[in-house]
């Protein structure tokens, strides 16, 4: 028997009616049905369970976009297939590890694993030890005359920050 038909990647169908993965399929017999089947000679009807591949969702993110970015080889993966995650640290930063719900799952980069459930993975980065980081604060001398903004609020030594002044 197949329980929860239509809700977990499979469904029922028969030669009398087709089911689909969004609805449960019910097939019942009573003594009246059997008498009708005998009378009309409805023989050879079949009922089958149709199984489909289970797809799982892979969600990836960076702990801090300033420090680095992350990509996944796929965001929907068939159960048992392999997904590969790649972390790319920005200049002045390094990759630390991958975590799921705050727990470390790997320090490998890239990281490949077999998918068995929906998963949200975070790539964690840190400043390379000994690297100098500068905080950037900008302000307009007269806000009624215009505004100013910086492309970053902090910058690693040797990187560039773009300042934009906009007149009112």
Buried (B, 14 or more C-beta within 10 A) or exposed (E): EBEEBBEEBBBBBEEEEEBEEEEEBEEEEEEEEEEEEEEEEEEEEEEEEBEEEBEBEBEBEBBEEBBBBBEBBBEEBEEEBEBEBBBBBBEBBBBBBBBEEEEEBBEEBBBEBEBEEEBEBBBBBBBEEEBEEEEEEEEBEEEEEEBEEBEBEBBBEEEEEEEEEEEE
